Amino acid sequence: MTDRPSQTPAGPARYLLFPAITFCWGSNWPAIKLSVLEMPVWQYRATTAVAAGLLMLGIALASGMPVKVPRRQWPALLAISLTNVTLWLVLAAYGVKLLESGQAALIGYTAPLWVVILARIFLGEALTFRRLGAVVIGLGGILILLWPSLGEFGDRPLGILCITGAAISFGAGTIITKRVKWAVPPMSFAGWHLLIGSIPIVAIAATEPFTMHQASAAAWWAAVYTTLIGLVLAYLLWFRTVALFPAGVASISTLAVPAVGLLSGAAVLGETIGWRELVALVMVLAAVALVVIEPRRTRQTAA
């Protein structure tokens, strides 16, 4: 895995990563909601994270991929596991439990704002007018969706705090990921970081009475979906995207995820979609287009 997008040309097909990530993470939010309504958050996250990590490492081993992480990269791996797994998974799950799934998705995916700022500070990535404009437009669309519920959110500050913390944590993890030229392929890296990040989650879950077996079949199928699509497939696509694109670009491209989260919430949970949701959808897709459709000069320079 390379550290610079200019050293890893993948042609136009690399842009297919963006809608794939959007679908995986967007459709995952109502699945999380269905599960945490019946399962304890710590037990739910421990089960899904460990299962996903073992599955990914198993696939890597079966495919003959290297899985040994050099000793010098373990500090960075531990930091990413804490930010992108431990904090993100737990805080996001509690946020979804306290708020509606669509609302939680909207707040959670303010992460691009933090990534762009952190990428400027720690990676020296240029804060171009194009990227800044994409952030402003995308977050503007999110604000339109949040506006009618801002008063309601005030009654549930813990949910907002959890989701905001998850967004900042994921942004920080993205920056750390970008700073390291990893010696293992994405499959192995994602498997390790899920397993390591799940250790504190498992430790806390073990202190609770086990009640997951009391959940309904629908909650369990939702947990399976989260494991296979929201974790295994989504993390593989995400780390590949971070390897191919600047950190800010990779994260801004996920601004469409909240829109998919809202649509999925409406389809699965019966959440309402009105003109605000449609306007916001157009705005976030426009933000993604600003990032994906690069000027010809930029493409030739990056090739």
C-alpha positions as CSV (number, residue, x, y, z in Angstrom):
1,M,0.0,0.0,0.0
2,T,1.4,3.3,-1.0
3,D,1.4,6.6,0.8
4,R,0.8,9.0,-2.1
5,P,-2.0,8.9,-4.6
6,S,0.3,10.0,-7.3
7,Q,2.3,6.8,-6.9
8,T,-0.8,4.6,-7.1
9,P,-2.6,5.3,-10.4
10,A,-5.7,3.1,-10.7
11,G,-7.5,4.8,-13.6
12,P,-11.1,6.0,-13.6
13,A,-12.3,2.8,-12.0
14,R,-10.9,4.0,-8.6
15,Y,-13.8,6.4,-8.4
16,L,-16.2,3.5,-8.1
17,L,-14.9,3.2,-4.6
18,F,-16.9,6.3,-3.6
19,P,-20.5,5.0,-4.4
20,A,-19.5,1.6,-3.0
21,I,-18.5,3.1,0.4
22,T,-21.5,5.4,0.3
23,F,-23.9,2.4,0.0
24,C,-22.1,0.2,2.6
25,W,-21.9,2.8,5.3
26,G,-25.2,4.6,4.5
27,S,-27.3,1.4,4.6
28,N,-25.5,0.3,7.7
29,W,-27.1,2.9,10.0
30,P,-30.6,1.5,10.2
31,A,-29.1,-1.9,10.7
32,I,-27.2,-0.6,13.7
33,K,-30.4,0.9,15.0
34,L,-32.3,-2.4,14.7
35,S,-29.6,-4.2,16.6
36,V,-28.9,-1.8,19.5
37,L,-32.7,-1.5,20.2
38,E,-32.5,-5.1,21.4
39,M,-28.8,-5.8,22.1
40,P,-26.5,-4.2,24.7
41,V,-24.2,-1.8,22.8
42,W,-20.9,-3.3,24.2
43,Q,-21.9,-6.9,23.5
44,Y,-23.2,-6.0,20.0
45,R,-20.0,-4.2,19.0
46,A,-17.7,-6.8,20.6
47,T,-19.5,-9.6,18.6
48,T,-19.6,-7.8,15.3
49,A,-16.0,-6.4,15.5
50,V,-14.4,-9.6,16.5
51,A,-16.3,-11.6,13.9
52,A,-15.4,-9.1,11.2
53,G,-11.7,-9.0,12.2
54,L,-11.4,-12.8,12.3
55,L,-13.1,-13.1,8.9
56,M,-10.8,-10.6,7.3
57,L,-7.6,-12.1,8.7
58,G,-8.9,-15.6,7.7
59,I,-9.5,-14.4,4.1
60,A,-6.0,-12.8,4.0
61,L,-4.4,-16.0,5.2
62,A,-6.4,-18.2,2.8
63,S,-5.4,-15.9,-0.1
64,G,-1.7,-16.0,0.8
65,M,-1.5,-12.4,1.8
66,P,1.1,-11.3,4.3
67,V,-0.4,-10.7,7.8
68,K,2.6,-9.9,9.9
69,V,2.8,-6.2,10.9
70,P,6.3,-4.9,11.3
71,R,7.2,-3.9,14.9
72,R,7.8,-0.3,13.9
73,Q,4.2,0.1,12.7
74,W,2.5,-1.3,15.8
75,P,2.3,2.1,17.6
76,A,0.4,3.6,14.6
77,L,-1.8,0.5,14.3
78,L,-2.7,0.7,18.0
79,A,-3.6,4.4,17.6
80,I,-5.8,3.7,14.6
81,S,-7.5,0.8,16.3
82,L,-8.4,3.0,19.2
83,T,-9.7,5.9,17.0
84,N,-11.3,4.1,14.1
85,V,-12.6,1.0,16.0
86,T,-12.9,1.4,19.8
87,L,-14.1,5.0,19.9
88,W,-15.9,5.1,16.6
89,L,-17.9,1.9,17.0
90,V,-18.9,2.5,20.6
91,L,-19.7,6.2,20.4
92,A,-21.5,5.8,17.1
93,A,-23.6,2.9,18.4
94,Y,-24.6,4.9,21.5
95,G,-25.4,7.9,19.3
96,V,-27.7,5.8,17.1
97,K,-29.4,4.3,20.2
98,L,-30.1,7.8,21.6
99,L,-31.1,9.4,18.3
100,E,-32.8,8.4,15.1
101,S,-30.5,6.5,12.7
102,G,-30.7,9.2,10.0
103,Q,-29.9,12.0,12.4
104,A,-27.0,10.1,13.9
105,A,-25.6,9.5,10.4
106,L,-25.8,13.2,9.6
107,I,-23.8,14.2,12.7
108,G,-21.4,11.3,12.4
109,Y,-20.4,12.3,8.9
110,T,-19.3,15.7,9.8
111,A,-16.0,13.8,10.0
112,P,-14.8,15.2,6.7
113,L,-14.6,18.7,8.2
114,W,-12.2,17.4,10.9
115,V,-10.2,15.4,8.4
116,V,-9.7,18.4,6.1
117,I,-8.5,20.6,9.0
118,L,-6.3,17.8,10.4
119,A,-4.9,17.0,7.0
120,R,-3.9,20.6,6.6
121,I,-2.2,20.7,10.0
122,F,-0.5,17.3,10.1
123,L,-0.1,16.3,6.4
124,G,0.4,19.7,4.8
125,E,-2.4,18.9,2.3
126,A,-3.5,22.1,0.5
127,L,-6.9,23.5,1.6
128,T,-8.0,24.3,-2.0
129,F,-11.0,26.3,-2.8
130,R,-12.4,23.1,-4.4
131,R,-12.1,21.1,-1.2
132,L,-13.3,23.9,1.0
133,G,-16.2,24.5,-1.3
134,A,-17.1,20.8,-1.1
135,V,-17.1,20.9,2.7
136,V,-19.2,24.0,2.8
137,I,-21.8,22.7,0.4
138,G,-21.9,19.2,1.9
139,L,-22.2,20.5,5.5
140,G,-24.7,23.0,4.3
141,G,-26.9,20.2,3.1
142,I,-26.5,18.4,6.4
143,L,-27.5,21.6,8.2
144,I,-30.7,21.8,6.2
145,L,-31.6,18.3,7.4
146,L,-30.7,19.1,11.0
147,W,-32.4,22.4,11.3
148,P,-36.0,21.3,12.1
149,S,-34.6,19.0,14.8
150,L,-32.1,21.2,16.5
151,G,-34.5,22.0,19.4
152,E,-35.3,18.3,19.8
153,F,-31.5,17.5,19.9
154,G,-31.2,19.8,22.8
155,D,-33.1,17.3,24.9
156,R,-30.7,14.6,24.1
157,P,-27.2,16.2,24.4
158,L,-25.5,12.8,25.2
159,G,-26.5,11.5,21.8
160,I,-25.1,14.5,20.0
161,L,-21.9,14.3,22.1
162,C,-21.4,10.7,21.3
163,I,-21.8,11.1,17.6
164,T,-19.6,14.2,17.4
165,G,-16.9,12.4,19.4
166,A,-17.1,9.5,16.9
167,A,-16.7,11.9,14.0
168,I,-13.7,13.5,15.4
169,S,-12.2,10.2,16.4
170,F,-12.7,8.8,12.8
171,G,-11.1,11.9,11.4
172,A,-8.0,11.5,13.6
173,G,-7.7,7.9,12.6
174,T,-7.8,8.8,8.9
175,I,-4.9,11.2,9.4
176,I,-2.8,8.5,11.2
177,T,-3.6,6.0,8.5
178,K,-2.4,8.4,5.8
179,R,0.9,9.1,7.6
180,V,2.1,5.5,7.5
181,K,3.2,3.5,4.5
182,W,1.8,0.2,5.6
183,A,3.7,-3.0,5.0
184,V,0.6,-5.2,4.9
185,P,-2.3,-5.2,2.4
186,P,-5.7,-3.6,3.3
187,M,-7.3,-6.9,4.1
188,S,-4.7,-7.8,6.8
189,F,-4.5,-4.3,8.1
190,A,-8.3,-3.9,8.5
191,G,-8.5,-7.3,10.2
192,W,-5.8,-6.5,12.7
193,H,-7.2,-3.1,13.5
194,L,-10.7,-4.4,14.1
195,L,-9.4,-7.2,16.4
196,I,-7.1,-4.9,18.3
197,G,-9.7,-2.2,18.6
198,S,-12.3,-4.7,19.9
199,I,-10.1,-5.7,22.9
200,P,-11.3,-3.0,25.2
201,I,-14.8,-3.4,23.9
202,V,-14.8,-7.1,24.7
203,A,-13.3,-6.4,28.1
204,I,-16.2,-4.2,29.1
205,A,-18.8,-6.4,27.4
206,A,-17.6,-9.3,29.5
207,T,-18.6,-7.4,32.7
208,E,-22.2,-7.4,31.6
209,P,-24.8,-10.2,31.8
210,F,-25.0,-11.7,28.4
211,T,-28.4,-11.0,26.9
212,M,-27.8,-11.0,23.1
213,H,-29.5,-14.4,22.7
214,Q,-32.8,-12.7,23.7
215,A,-32.8,-10.5,20.6
216,S,-35.1,-11.2,17.7
217,A,-34.1,-12.7,14.4
218,A,-34.4,-9.3,12.8
219,A,-31.9,-7.8,15.2
220,W,-29.5,-10.7,14.5
221,W,-29.8,-10.4,10.8
222,A,-29.1,-6.7,11.1
223,A,-26.0,-7.5,13.1
224,V,-24.9,-9.9,10.4
225,Y,-25.4,-7.2,7.8
226,T,-23.3,-4.8,9.9
227,T,-20.5,-7.4,10.2
228,L,-20.3,-8.3,6.5
229,I,-21.2,-5.0,4.8
230,G,-20.8,-2.2,7.3
231,L,-17.4,-3.6,8.7
232,V,-15.7,-6.1,6.4
233,L,-16.6,-4.7,3.0
234,A,-16.8,-1.0,4.0
235,Y,-13.4,-1.0,5.8
236,L,-11.7,-2.7,2.9
237,L,-13.1,-0.1,0.5
238,W,-12.2,2.7,2.9
239,F,-8.6,1.8,3.4
240,R,-8.1,1.4,-0.3
241,T,-9.6,4.8,-0.9
242,V,-7.3,6.4,1.7
243,A,-4.4,4.8,-0.1
244,L,-5.4,6.2,-3.5
245,F,-6.5,9.7,-2.6
246,P,-5.4,12.5,-0.3
247,A,-7.0,12.2,3.2
248,G,-9.2,15.2,2.7
249,V,-10.5,14.0,-0.6
250,A,-11.2,10.5,0.6
251,S,-13.2,11.7,3.5
252,I,-15.1,14.5,1.7
253,S,-16.2,11.8,-0.7
254,T,-18.2,10.2,2.1
255,L,-20.5,13.2,2.5
256,A,-23.2,11.3,0.5
257,V,-23.4,8.7,3.2
258,P,-25.8,10.6,5.4
259,A,-28.2,10.9,2.5
260,V,-28.1,7.2,1.9
261,G,-28.5,6.7,5.7
262,L,-31.7,8.8,5.6
263,L,-33.1,6.9,2.6
264,S,-32.3,3.6,4.2
265,G,-33.8,4.7,7.5
266,A,-37.0,5.6,5.6
267,A,-37.1,2.3,3.9
268,V,-36.3,0.1,6.9
269,L,-37.5,2.2,9.9
270,G,-40.2,4.3,8.3
271,E,-38.4,7.7,8.9
272,T,-39.9,10.6,7.0
273,I,-38.4,12.1,3.9
274,G,-39.5,15.5,2.7
275,W,-38.3,18.4,0.6
276,R,-35.5,19.1,3.0
277,E,-34.1,15.7,2.6
278,L,-34.3,16.0,-1.2
279,V,-32.5,19.4,-1.3
280,A,-29.8,18.1,1.1
281,L,-29.3,15.1,-1.2
282,V,-28.6,17.3,-4.2
283,M,-26.2,19.4,-2.1
284,V,-24.2,16.5,-0.8
285,L,-24.0,14.9,-4.2
286,A,-22.8,18.2,-5.6
287,A,-20.1,18.2,-2.9
288,V,-19.0,14.7,-4.0
289,A,-18.9,15.8,-7.6
290,L,-16.5,18.7,-6.8
291,V,-14.1,16.1,-5.4
292,V,-14.5,13.2,-7.8
293,I,-14.6,15.2,-11.1
294,E,-11.2,16.7,-11.0
295,P,-10.0,19.4,-13.5
296,R,-8.0,18.0,-16.4
297,R,-4.8,19.7,-15.3
298,T,-5.1,18.1,-11.8
299,R,-5.7,14.6,-13.3
300,Q,-2.7,15.0,-15.5
301,T,-0.5,16.2,-12.7
302,A,-1.6,13.3,-10.4
303,A,-1.1,10.6,-13.1
